[in-house]
Amino acid sequence: MKTSYLEYYKLILDKVSFDSEIWEKEYKKALSILTAEEAFVLKNWAYNKYFKSKRNLGIKSERRHNGISLKSLKSSKAV
């Protein structure tokens, strides 16, 4: 049975989800290799799996979206 690149990269992203830097690298590589339609499907899959579910990808101090760090939106309290 032959696996499509889309399914292959979904599998890879699941396996490296413990490390956000590796995840981001593999995600970007997947987007560069996949067709536009497959990239669209992968983006939606990643959004639903990693952002919508608020999964943390192993880093507790920062929020994550598709393996890319987002700075905290909390502003510093004025003293």
Buried (B, 14 or more C-beta within 10 A) or exposed (E): EEEEEBEEBBEBBEEBBEBBBBBBEBBEEBBEEBEEEBBEBBBEBBEEBBBEEEEBBEBEEEBBBBBBBEEEEEEEEEE
